[in-house]
Amino acid sequence: MEFKKRTLERLGDLICGSFGADVPRGDTEPPYFPYRSSKYLTEFFGELDMDWEHDGSMRHRWVAGVLEQLLAE
């Protein structure tokens, strides 16, 4: 299965917790996923029994790359 790069990066944003605010005010979005730093992205995939380790690159693009590889399997 193959997703568009844009779609993979948006999914990466969700997994990274890039959307929303901790305390929504006005028209801000509530958080859908907790914010995940590099360490917690590695932990997230580790909890799924996957050996992915974040390499310090842009978080949402790294996650998009992981998802792309998973979908290719």
C-alpha positions in Angstrom: 0.0 0.0 0.0 1.3 3.5 -0.8 0.1 6.8 0.7 1.0 10.2 -0.7 3.9 11.9 1.0 1.6 14.7 2.2 -0.7 12.2 3.9 2.2 10.4 5.6 3.6 13.7 7.0 0.1 14.7 8.3 -0.1 11.3 10.1 3.4 12.0 11.4 2.2 15.3 12.8 -0.5 13.5 14.7 1.8 10.8 16.1 4.3 13.6 17.1 1.5 15.5 18.8 2.1 18.6 16.7 -1.6 19.6 16.5 -3.7 21.2 19.2 -2.8 22.9 22.5 -2.4 21.6 26.0 -5.0 24.1 27.3 -7.3 25.0 24.3 -8.3 28.7 24.3 -10.6 30.4 21.8 -10.4 28.7 18.4 -7.3 26.4 19.1 -7.7 22.7 18.7 -7.7 20.3 21.6 -4.8 17.9 21.7 -5.5 14.6 19.9 -2.2 13.0 20.6 0.3 13.9 23.3 3.4 15.8 22.3 6.3 13.3 21.7 9.9 14.4 21.7 12.6 12.3 20.0 12.9 10.0 23.0 9.1 9.4 23.2 8.8 8.7 19.5 11.4 6.0 19.9 9.4 4.7 22.9 6.1 4.9 21.0 7.4 2.6 18.3 9.2 0.4 20.9 5.8 -0.2 22.6 4.6 -1.5 19.3 7.5 -4.0 19.3 9.4 -2.1 16.6 13.0 -1.2 16.8 12.8 2.2 15.2 15.0 4.8 16.9 14.6 8.5 16.1 17.7 9.9 14.4 17.3 13.5 15.3 15.8 14.6 12.0 12.5 16.5 11.7 10.1 14.4 13.8 7.0 14.4 11.5 9.2 13.5 8.5 11.0 10.8 10.3 7.6 9.3 11.4 6.4 9.6 7.8 9.4 7.6 6.7 8.7 4.9 9.2 5.1 4.7 8.2 6.1 4.5 4.5 8.4 1.6 5.2 5.7 -0.2 7.3 3.2 0.2 4.6 5.6 -1.2 2.0 6.0 -4.4 4.0 
